[in-house]
Every structure is written in C-alpha cells, then in structure tokens.
C-alpha cells in the first residue's frame, strides 16, 4: 500500500491489514465502513471521523456504494513540514473532533473546487488540519504508554530507533541488543506487534522516507536510494515496484497531476464524478447548524461608551505623499474611513537628518501636502546606538528647526513624536523637542521586551504619555492584559506584518472592547495601492491579485470598526451591539467554534421604534489566508446572507446566520419620513 500524501476520495476502500507510520484520517461521507484498529472492530457510519494513530495496526472493509475521504500524513511530512519533532502520536481522548471534522469538510470543499487545476499543493488543503493535530500530539511517551506492557514499550522503542537510523545498515541483532532482548525473541515479538517481519518493516520505513523525497524534492533516484538506506538505485526501484506495483519515476510524474491510485487492489476505486461528493459536503455544512437565542434588555444593561479604534498610515516611502496618484488614493481612503493620521517611519526621519535635508524638494512637497490637507502628523524617532550621539542630536535639532519653519508657513501645528528609546534617551530628546515645540506630545514606545518596565511605571513621564506597540503578533496575551489592568491609561499600538492577518485584528478589537482600551492600528503605506480599488488595478500582475484582495479586505474591516459609535449595549465573543440615539449597529464576528453555521436570534427588549430601515454589509474572509469569494460552496445558498428584522411593540428581533469565515455588519436606524 502506497500513500501519496494527498487527499483522496474513494468509492470503496479496502485494506486487508497494515501497520501505520504516521497519522491516517478517514471521513465517511456515505455508507458504512468496518474498521479494525489494533484488533478492535467497529462499524462506522456517514459523518463519522476516524483517526488511525502512529504505530497502529488496522484493516478497512467498505461496501460497494460507500464514499470515504482519506488523508495521510507520513512521519517525514510531520517532521519536515509541520515540526512534530518525532512525536507523532495523537491523544484522541483530548482531541477536538468537531473542530477537526469542520476543517476536513473545508479541505474537501477546496479540493473539489480546485480539482481541474493541473497541479495542486497538498499543503494548501491540509495545513490547518496538521496544525490541529500538532496541538494534541503526545509530548511525553512514557506517560502516554504507562498502561502498555513492557514488551509493547520495547517494540515501540525499537521501531523509533529504526526510524531514526534508517539510513544506516541495521541488522536485527543490533536492534535486539538495543532493547536488551535476544534476536530470536525480538523477531517473534516484532512480527506479533507490527504484523510483518523485521526486514519488511525496515523496508517500509525506508520507502516511506524515499516517497517523501520523490514528492517534495528534485533529487535523482540514485541519490534518493543511497540517502534512504538502499545499497543502489536498482535495488530501490525493485523494492518500490514489488510493493507498490509502480516504478518511482512513474509515481513522481503521476503525483504532480493527482493521477496516482494510492491503494492497489480490485476492491478499491477512486471517485471519478465529484458532483455527488459536492452535494454531500453542502448538506454536511448546512446540516451542522446551531441555533443561538439571546435576550437583551436595554433598560437593565450597564452601558459603556464604545472605544472605537483609529489608525495611522505608516509612511516608509516619500512617493506616497509626493506622487499625485498616491495622494488621490490617500484622500480617497480618508473619505472612506474618516480622519486618520500619518506616522513617518524612523527611516524617513533619519533621511532628513542629512546635510541640507531641509532643502530637498521632495521633502518640501511631502510636508506641504500633509499640512495643507490637515493630516495629523507623527514621527517615529529611533537613534542608532552605534553612531555618535552628539552628531545625531545636532542633525535632529536641524530637523526640528525645519519643522518650526513649516509651521510658520502653514500655521501653528502640534506634532507627535513616538520615541523608541531608553528612558534616559527619551528624557534628553524631550528637552530638545520642547525647546522648539512647547505643546508637542512625546510618547515613549515600549514593546514585549519591556513588559517588566510597562507593568511597573506610570502611564506618563513628566506629562509625556507611554504607548505599548504590538508588532507582528497575532493576539494579546494574558501578560499584556495584566499590564493594562495596572496601567489602564497605557496607549496600545498594533502593527500587523501583512494585511491578511484578519483574525488577529478581530481578536485585538474584541480585546479592546473587553478591556475598554483604545487601540491604534498602524497600516503600512505599501498596502495603499490595493486598499483603494481603481482603474489601474487591472495592471496588477496575477501573482499579486490574492495579496491585493486581502489589502482591500483590511480597508473594509477598518471602515466597519471606525464607524461604530455610541454606547455598548451588548458584547460577547461573537456579537457586539452599539446604540446611538435611534441607531443600532450589530457587528457579528466569525464564530469561534469554526464548525458549521450559527443561526442567531437577538431579542432586544424595551425598544420603542415605529419604523426602521436596515443596511447590511458582509465581509468574507479566511483566517490568515487569502480570500476568494467565489471559491467556497458554503456561501452558495443565498438564504445564509439574509437578515430578518421583526419590529414588535417594545421589542426588536434580529435574526441572521454567522459562520467562521464571515464578518457581518448590520445597521438599523429609525426611519425618518
């Protein structure tokens, strides 16, 4: 039996007996499957998920009309691609099977949609599944195998030793001595445990590693043979063909086009027509529906003001503010999202320290545009510790003089300086800045390396505030929450590394609502081109289209969040309701269960609104992935996009669907005739 390390869907699947190296997942789509694992037989039905663990013996028997999907992770894949670090066994007692099942359904849906492509990456469909398995892997084998007999523990240790040293010449006597057992008894026990002789087991291990090289590397066959313990190329080809009924070269060619049949027997057949599978997947998704009802009494709830986020455009390129086309994009972004500030990066600021920097026409043009359009202007200050401090301070003072001249022409303006420095450097910079700008605000920047300092200092130093910058992280941790509890006036800056970190932004926004903290998002100016669609978008090359989609999504999400106002009427991890005069805004987050669809019903009591009008806006995302709105079958049913509003006397009922991949914004207000 040869696993080609990809998702397969079978019309019937039959395996007499085999010993597993890695993790084998089976998902029954239709029919019944009789599976024996380590001698224990069980009949599985449709919608059942089966995990065959590492070093398990198993057999599979299916009926002719059965549909079953299989996904196999070999030991080399688990190590090299997903960093399992030679811990392959999964603790099934703690495994979240509902979450794993939802990911497999999603993978099958994606597999079907991309079925016609010439080449498809195995990782594209299976990365999230592997990450879930990684979370539940067994870290301590000694504890996990506590109830195993000593013989079984010895066999597991022997096989693991064989796997770690498969490239070497391994005779049976050497392995037997390793576990303090005589050769004859070891031969008997290994056959009893694995169901095959020692030489066959060793050959299976070596072929497993050679299969990985065939798929993921471009090595020649002779090198694959010698690298995986075979004496020569012909011996490797003969062993491969004898067991798998195909030559390694032909297998490598077929795997690229997904034409290789993983299991070779007459009773096993791959599905040719995937339309039936597609219908089953749609039913599984829609059948996994949960109803959630929430009653909200507007009179009894404790209201608090909404802390809406703001954002700064991080200027790293002078052309952003000097190119006419880029200027128009910047103004269009402000019309879309509202007022935002400009934060000049320390690289831009450092370039102004150069001699005669104030005379540079591009810099003059950049500042004239920023000041004329009344953007709030901030500077990131970061001195290079390797350079002469006195020389840097002199150049910094020249830059401040240039800013003072700008305020003469464009009126008195207050700048902000975000200083990334030690407290001593910060104090000296503050004195210099206040010589030229008395009312200018200076902010000391701290990061995760300064957690100890942030938790033990006040939120301001000599009337200057302190900010904490989160850079490239995916969410806020407990340590930061405890720091914020000590210093509630600490400003929070979040700077994502790439615009497709949608789940991170959502997580951080939820955290800010929960802790009443204002978060300032720092958005890179290099994303501006694709955040605002225009006629030139067609010129973007195909390789950047996916990235552009994620940047536009970032704009959509920021626009949603910045339009929130009024008081928080209700908040949990899935729903936020704000109220302002006769205006309700409902922000529905992706459900955290990530397994199917929620049907939610909000009963908002004690509300007296006669006639209402409603607008809704949906943003389809994928967690930390590029979005394809036409790709997922989950949203093919138009009814999932509908929002139903029932306006009874003193009671407003809002019904809608939420999934793991949609952010929904519902706007309800009193109708004015």
Secondary structure, DSSP 4 states (H G I P E B T S, - for coil): ----SS-EEEEE--EEEEE-SEEEEEEEEES-EEEEETTEEEEE-TT-EEEEPTT-EEEEEE-TT-EEEEEEEEHHHHHHTT--TT---B-TTT--HHHHHHHHHHHHHHHHHTTTSS---HHHHHHHHHHHHHHTB-S-HHHHTTTS-HHHHHHHHHHHHHHHTTTS---HHHHHHHTT--HHHHHHHHHHHHSS-HHHHHHHHHHHHHHHHHHH----HHHHHHHTT-SSHHHHHHHHHHHHSS-HHHHHHHHHTT---SS-STT-EE-S--HHHHHHHHHHHHHSEEEEEEEEETTTS--EE----EEEEEE--THHHHSHHHHHHHHHHHHHH---EEEE-HHHHHHTTSTTGGG-HHHHHHHHHHHHTT-EEEEEE---TTS-HHHHHHHHHHHHHHHHHHHHHH-----EEEE-S-HHHHHHHHHHHHHH-TT-EEEEEE-GGGHHHHTTS-SEETTEEEEEEEES-SS--HHHHHHHHH-TT-EEEEE-SSTT-HHHHHHHHHHHHHHT--EEEEEEGGGHHHHS--GGGGGS-GGGHHHHHHHHHHHHHHHHHHT--SEEEEE-SSEEEEEETTEEEEEEPPPTT-SSEEEEEEEEES---SSEEEEEEEEE-BTTB---TTT-GGG--GGGG--EEEEETTEEEEEEEE-TTEEEEEEEEE---
